[in-house]
Amino acid sequence: MNQPRLLLNQPADARAYAEHLERVGSTKHAPALANPQAFVLGVFEGTSLIAHLAVLLQPLIHRADLPIALLELDHESFTDAYPPGLVEGFVQTFDVEEPYRRRGVGSRLQLAALEECRNRGAHQLRSWSSLDRPANYALKIALGFAAHPGHSYLPAHDRWVRGVYFVKPV
Ligand SMILES: CC(C)(COP(=O)(O)OP(=O)(O)OC[C@H]1O[C@@H](n2cnc3c(N)ncnc32)[C@H](O)[C@@H]1OP(=O)(O)O)[C@@H](O)C(=O)NCCC(=O)NCCS
């Protein structure tokens, strides 16, 4: 099994990425390799991609797609409250195919993502996952991420879902 590397926006990587996303059921949420705001790290076994971690680089501001009318807020934007220019990596999708789990692949991908965020000038790496992800929770705690219980709004379902945010400065 190879070490994590950045996937390139070229046919061989795009094909391996698409096949892997199909196998793990993450086709809906994973960013395209052509997205200039994102990077995707992958681990190969031969020519097969067996694990990936996709990160979106974004300004550290409140989400703009929330149903703001439901919140007890007078303002629609708190952008000015943040230090200007602060950028974070936010994990979009993270999967290790089942036969390859518990071999340190997921941890290596997270460590590579922290380094990539640092190289790109981001302040932190952050993610959110719902309560049904005990393996991911254990991995994040083992790597020293801070854990913050919190809901996330899922626009596709128009629902707030309970989970945990994990964050680590890079
Ligand atoms: C979460 C996931 C990516 C972890 O990948 P992995 O390669 O198996 O993780 P690692 O081997 O690096 O595990 C590192 C540590 O995390 C913890 N851990 C990982 N899986 C665990 C499990 N099933 N139960 C308890 N602890 C677990 C352990 O402390 C482990 O160290 P150890 O094996 O030395 O005990 C993988 O389980 C997965 O793809 N799950 C389905 C998708 C998912 O939940 N994605 C993340 C949220 S969207």
The ligand as a Gaussian input file, in Angstrom:
#p B3LYP/6-31G(d) Opt

LIG

0 1
 C      -13.232000       6.359000      10.000000
 C      -12.295000       5.619000       9.052000
 C      -11.934000       6.539000       7.905000
 C      -11.036000       5.214000       9.832000
 O      -10.055000       4.700000       8.935000
 P       -8.937000       3.620000       9.392000
 O       -7.920000       3.570000       8.325000
 O       -9.593000       2.351000       9.755000
 O       -8.342000       4.300000      10.710000
 P       -6.927000       3.964000      11.413000
 O       -6.509000       2.579000      11.105000
 O       -5.970000       5.055000      11.048000
 O       -7.320000       4.079000      12.950000
 C       -6.624000       4.937000      13.836000
 C       -7.166000       4.804000      15.222000
 O       -8.536000       5.236000      15.260000
 C       -9.268000       4.402000      16.179000
 N      -10.244000       3.583000      15.451000
 C      -10.347000       3.423000      14.109000
 N      -11.382000       2.609000      13.809000
 C      -11.938000       2.241000      14.983000
 C      -13.038000       1.423000      15.330000
 N      -13.792000       0.793000      14.394000
 N      -13.345000       1.266000      16.644000
 C      -12.612000       1.885000      17.593000
 N      -11.531000       2.676000      17.319000
 C      -11.220000       2.860000      16.037000
 C       -8.229000       3.517000      16.851000
 O       -7.708000       4.242000      17.959000
 C       -7.197000       3.389000      15.754000
 O       -5.924000       3.032000      16.235000
 P       -5.588000       1.461000      16.489000
 O       -6.014000       0.709000      15.264000
 O       -4.094000       1.488000      16.680000
 O       -6.353000       1.075000      17.697000
 C      -12.969000       4.317000       8.503000
 O      -13.454000       3.564000       9.594000
 C      -14.119000       4.572000       7.543000
 O      -13.910000       4.774000       6.343000
 N      -15.382000       4.574000       8.054000
 C      -16.563000       4.796000       7.235000
 C      -16.671000       6.215000       6.719000
 C      -16.609000       7.266000       7.829000
 O      -17.124000       7.101000       8.921000
 N      -15.965000       8.400000       7.485000
 C      -15.727000       9.498000       8.415000
 C      -16.888000      10.329000       8.745000
 S      -17.743000      10.978000       7.377000

